[in-house]
Amino acid sequence: MNLEAEMLYAFARARVDVPAGPSGYTERWPHRLLGSGSTPAQARRLADQLVASLGADPYAWLAEGGFELHDTTIAAARGETEALCIPVDGDRFRLAVDSAHPADRENEPDAATLEARRRFRLCHEIAHTFFYSRAPGRRPCRAICVQSDWEERFCDAFARRLTGLREPPAKLRRAA
């Protein structure tokens, strides 16, 4: 099964109806439309701005940013996709986080390590939303055609700044 088919299958199982209406994010959400060439330094500044305006808990940002968090199975069990950011009608996003990645089972990680990985994945996917144009009641639309290495570096830098982790979750080992 290809990644697109797996995404559709995962979200068919995690279906949540989102009513169309006003903007999916509140006036407190620091939405910026980013384009190609956004840098890790910009990611760190945006992360700092987010913490200054909304605090350091990414779970508290879900309503402010117009996000729905879903724990689901994607393709992480095979060492592939760990999380997804899916735009939906109503100017919102579904953020799917897969906790079945092999790194989450190696060496029997403790609860704190598992939660750190989950938070990193969540923050990384939130960073992807800044590459979408958003309009009240509409489905967010990617501002650039293709995800790239620099976008992934941006999202990793954003998540590292917010979580304090130095490596993406798949590279993390059990905390000593």
Secondary structure, DSSP 4 states (H G I P E B T S, - for coil): --HHHHHHHHHHHT-------S-SS-TTS------TT--HHHHHHHHHHHHHHH-S-GGGHHHHHTEEEEE--SSGGGT---EEEEEETTTEEEEEE----GGGTTT---HHHHHHHHHHHHHHHHHHGGGEE--TTSPPEESSSS--HHHHHHHHHHHHHHH--SS-GGG-----
